[in-house]
Amino acid sequence: MLINMKEMQLQKFEQLAEKIMAEPEKYCIFDSVSDFYKASWLNDFPKATIWSATGLDNGADEFYAKIEYKDRYISISSEGTLRVSYGIRK
């Protein structure tokens, strides 16, 4: 049996994306950008995953984050309403 590590890592990212989208309040409520970067669940993503976040500092109410692995991504935004989306770049 041949194991495709790339496919396994993509599946891992997709599974975590599904968990986050199913329960965004569990994963995506932060008081500061620093809280986002300290979230332990970020370490569950494949090793080459990158993430960035902005907002909430200096009295801002908005929060934006993007988590990316290869051509897959999760976008998180909170502008009064929490929104989480998953996509594949073309």
Backbone torsions as a table, in degrees:
resi	resn	phi	psi	omega
1	MET	NA	126.9	-179.6
2	LEU	-94.9	128.8	-179.6
3	ILE	-100.8	125.4	178.1
4	ASN	-96.5	100.4	-175.7
5	MET	-63.1	-38.1	179.3
6	LYS	-60.5	-45.2	179.6
7	GLU	-64.9	-39.1	178.1
8	MET	-62.5	-41.3	179.6
9	GLN	-67.6	-39.0	176.3
10	LEU	-63.1	-41.9	178.1
11	GLN	-63.7	-40.1	178.1
12	LYS	-60.8	-45.4	178.3
13	PHE	-61.2	-45.9	-179.2
14	GLU	-62.9	-40.2	178.7
15	GLN	-63.6	-42.4	177.9
16	LEU	-67.0	-38.2	176.9
17	ALA	-60.4	-43.1	178.5
18	GLU	-61.8	-42.4	178.4
19	LYS	-61.4	-44.0	-178.7
20	ILE	-66.3	-42.4	-179.3
21	MET	-69.4	-30.4	179.0
22	ALA	-72.2	-32.4	-178.6
23	GLU	-136.6	63.3	-175.5
24	PRO	-60.0	-32.3	-179.7
25	GLU	-65.4	-26.7	179.1
26	LYS	-73.7	-31.3	-172.8
27	TYR	-109.3	-22.9	-164.1
28	CYS	-120.8	24.2	176.0
29	ILE	-106.1	117.0	-176.5
30	PHE	-133.5	148.5	174.5
31	ASP	-92.0	-18.4	-179.9
32	SER	-155.4	163.4	175.5
33	VAL	-61.4	-36.3	178.4
34	SER	-57.8	-38.8	177.7
35	ASP	-61.4	-38.9	177.2
36	PHE	-59.7	-50.3	-177.2
37	TYR	-65.8	-20.9	178.0
38	LYS	-89.3	-6.3	-176.9
39	ALA	-60.5	121.0	-176.2
40	SER	-64.2	-28.8	-178.3
41	TRP	-67.0	-18.1	175.8
42	LEU	-61.0	-30.9	-179.9
43	ASN	-72.1	-10.5	178.7
44	ASP	-79.7	-15.4	-179.9
45	PHE	-73.8	160.4	175.8
46	PRO	-54.8	151.6	-172.9
47	LYS	-57.0	-31.8	-177.7
48	ALA	-87.3	7.7	179.7
49	THR	-69.7	138.7	175.4
50	ILE	-118.9	150.9	178.6
51	TRP	-143.7	155.2	177.1
52	SER	-148.3	155.1	-179.4
53	ALA	-149.6	153.3	177.3
54	THR	-150.4	159.6	178.9
55	GLY	106.4	-177.6	176.2
56	LEU	66.1	-18.6	-179.3
57	ASP	-84.9	156.5	178.6
58	ASN	56.1	39.3	175.0
59	GLY	83.6	3.0	180.0
60	ALA	-70.2	143.4	177.4
61	ASP	-95.5	-15.7	-176.5
62	GLU	-89.0	151.0	177.9
63	PHE	-141.4	135.7	177.8
64	TYR	-135.2	137.6	176.6
65	ALA	-145.5	151.1	175.5
66	LYS	-135.7	134.0	177.8
67	ILE	-121.0	124.7	-173.3
68	GLU	-130.5	139.9	172.5
69	TYR	-141.8	117.0	-176.3
70	LYS	54.3	-120.7	-179.5
71	ASP	-98.0	7.0	-179.8
72	ARG	-98.4	149.9	177.3
73	TYR	-152.6	156.2	172.1
74	ILE	-122.8	129.4	175.0
75	SER	-111.0	134.2	178.7
76	ILE	-124.2	130.2	175.2
77	SER	-140.5	144.2	176.3
78	SER	-135.5	104.2	178.3
79	GLU	-126.3	54.3	-172.9
80	GLY	95.7	-35.1	175.9
81	THR	-124.4	132.9	179.6
82	LEU	-80.7	126.9	178.7
83	ARG	-129.5	133.3	176.5
84	VAL	-129.8	129.8	178.1
85	SER	-134.1	154.9	180.0
86	TYR	-122.4	141.3	179.5
87	GLY	-153.3	170.5	176.3
88	ILE	-126.5	122.2	177.7
89	ARG	-70.8	145.2	179.0
90	LYS	-97.3	NA	NA
